[in-house]
Amino acid sequence: MNFRLAKQIIYGAGYLTALFLIVFIVYLARFKPAPTCFDNRQNQGELGVDCGGPCLSCEIRTLKPLEYSWLKILPAQDQTIVAAEIKNLNPGWGASFFSYSIDIYGDDGRKIKTIKRDSFIYAGEIKYLIELAEINPKNTREVKISFSDFNWKSDEKFKKPIIQTREVKIEESAIIGFLTNNNVFKLPKVKAIGLLYDQYGFLIAASKTELENIGAFEEKFFKINFPKDTPWLNINVGKTKIYVEAIK
């Protein structure tokens, strides 16, 4: 190899290196995606992959999603009641806000109605959702539920008010009893949900009511009415369950 050829090779390599650097810089400046909290990389001062620093805290990122234990369709005259038991498996974290969507499907498999609502759930809590749909229960075949838009808070910042019930019993087509606000503050609104089970433990009816302006340590009478012509009236009720919550 003569000196002139070696010199050309060196110059050519230099030009190629310079061109590569220019292209790489242009790529970084214009085309490379900016770091995000969803790119599966620890690349912007995060404490973990896509968590901590400018992203959602790693503790919240690893929280378990809400689950539902059961989701049922119940007849109520010519309407349909959708009842669900949901649970938060995170003992130290509650959601002060979340959205849920209930999809109801007809006999032909097509979606006939969607119900969208907001709610909340405390740390480690099991709660109940009751929704009424203007649909003949004979026309419903399946129901699905999904959750989204969580605002998680530690149980220290999102504490559950203490509400107790007593003397709960069935009277004609209703559940009645007394509800006590065992807190040092007033509760503007409280929801009471009643669930009825048959002697075999199957859910046969669900309904709800609301009470307003319950003062600190005050007790109020409540009554949860059920449609008078629902099938459960002809069935031996084996168990009743009351779920109460202070509506935010």
FENDATA-V329197 format. One record per backbone hydrogen bond with DSSP energy under -1.0 kcal/mol. NH is the residue of the N-H (numbers start at 0). CO is the residue of the C=O. E is the energy in kcal/mol with one decimal. If there is no record, write none. Layout:
nh=NH co=CO e=E
nh=NH co=CO e=E
//
This chain:
nh=5 co=1 e=-2.0
nh=6 co=2 e=-2.2
nh=7 co=3 e=-1.9
nh=8 co=4 e=-2.2
nh=9 co=5 e=-2.1
nh=10 co=6 e=-2.5
nh=11 co=7 e=-2.6
nh=12 co=8 e=-2.4
nh=13 co=9 e=-2.1
nh=14 co=10 e=-2.5
nh=15 co=11 e=-2.5
nh=16 co=12 e=-2.3
nh=17 co=13 e=-2.5
nh=18 co=14 e=-2.7
nh=19 co=15 e=-2.4
nh=20 co=16 e=-2.3
nh=21 co=17 e=-2.2
nh=22 co=18 e=-2.5
nh=23 co=19 e=-2.7
nh=24 co=20 e=-2.4
nh=25 co=21 e=-2.3
nh=26 co=22 e=-2.3
nh=27 co=23 e=-2.4
nh=28 co=24 e=-2.3
nh=29 co=25 e=-2.5
nh=30 co=26 e=-1.6
nh=31 co=26 e=-2.9
nh=42 co=40 e=-1.1
nh=46 co=50 e=-1.1
nh=47 co=50 e=-2.2
nh=50 co=47 e=-1.2
nh=51 co=55 e=-2.7
nh=54 co=51 e=-2.1
nh=60 co=56 e=-2.5
nh=61 co=57 e=-1.3
nh=62 co=59 e=-1.6
nh=66 co=86 e=-2.0
nh=68 co=84 e=-2.8
nh=71 co=82 e=-3.1
nh=73 co=80 e=-3.1
nh=75 co=78 e=-2.2
nh=78 co=75 e=-2.2
nh=79 co=132 e=-2.5
nh=80 co=73 e=-3.2
nh=81 co=130 e=-3.2
nh=82 co=71 e=-2.3
nh=83 co=128 e=-2.1
nh=84 co=69 e=-2.1
nh=85 co=126 e=-2.6
nh=86 co=66 e=-2.8
nh=87 co=124 e=-2.6
nh=93 co=152 e=-3.0
nh=94 co=120 e=-2.6
nh=95 co=150 e=-2.1
nh=97 co=118 e=-1.6
nh=98 co=147 e=-3.1
nh=99 co=116 e=-2.7
nh=100 co=145 e=-2.3
nh=101 co=114 e=-3.1
nh=102 co=143 e=-2.6
nh=103 co=112 e=-3.0
nh=104 co=141 e=-3.1
nh=105 co=109 e=-2.7
nh=108 co=105 e=-1.8
nh=111 co=103 e=-2.9
nh=112 co=103 e=-1.4
nh=114 co=101 e=-2.8
nh=116 co=99 e=-2.3
nh=118 co=97 e=-2.6
nh=120 co=94 e=-2.3
nh=123 co=89 e=-1.4
nh=124 co=121 e=-2.0
nh=126 co=85 e=-2.3
nh=128 co=83 e=-2.3
nh=130 co=81 e=-2.5
nh=132 co=79 e=-3.2
nh=134 co=132 e=-2.4
nh=138 co=135 e=-2.4
nh=139 co=136 e=-1.2
nh=140 co=104 e=-3.0
nh=141 co=104 e=-1.4
nh=143 co=102 e=-2.4
nh=145 co=100 e=-1.8
nh=147 co=98 e=-2.3
nh=150 co=96 e=-2.2
nh=152 co=93 e=-3.3
nh=154 co=91 e=-2.3
nh=156 co=153 e=-1.2
nh=157 co=153 e=-1.3
nh=163 co=179 e=-2.1
nh=165 co=177 e=-2.0
nh=168 co=175 e=-2.2
nh=170 co=173 e=-2.9
nh=174 co=223 e=-2.2
nh=175 co=168 e=-2.8
nh=176 co=221 e=-1.6
nh=177 co=165 e=-2.4
nh=178 co=219 e=-3.3
nh=179 co=163 e=-3.1
nh=180 co=217 e=-2.6
nh=181 co=161 e=-1.9
nh=186 co=213 e=-2.9
nh=189 co=210 e=-2.9
nh=190 co=244 e=-3.0
nh=191 co=208 e=-2.8
nh=192 co=242 e=-3.3
nh=193 co=206 e=-2.7
nh=194 co=240 e=-2.6
nh=195 co=204 e=-2.5
nh=196 co=238 e=-2.8
nh=197 co=201 e=-2.6
nh=200 co=197 e=-1.9
nh=203 co=195 e=-2.9
nh=204 co=195 e=-1.3
nh=206 co=193 e=-1.9
nh=208 co=191 e=-2.1
nh=210 co=189 e=-2.8
nh=212 co=187 e=-2.7
nh=213 co=186 e=-2.7
nh=216 co=180 e=-1.8
nh=217 co=214 e=-2.2
nh=219 co=178 e=-3.0
nh=221 co=176 e=-2.8
nh=223 co=174 e=-3.2
nh=225 co=172 e=-2.6
nh=229 co=226 e=-1.4
nh=232 co=229 e=-1.6
nh=233 co=230 e=-1.8
nh=234 co=231 e=-1.9
nh=237 co=196 e=-2.5
nh=238 co=196 e=-1.6
nh=240 co=194 e=-2.3
nh=242 co=192 e=-2.5
nh=244 co=190 e=-2.1
nh=246 co=188 e=-2.0
//
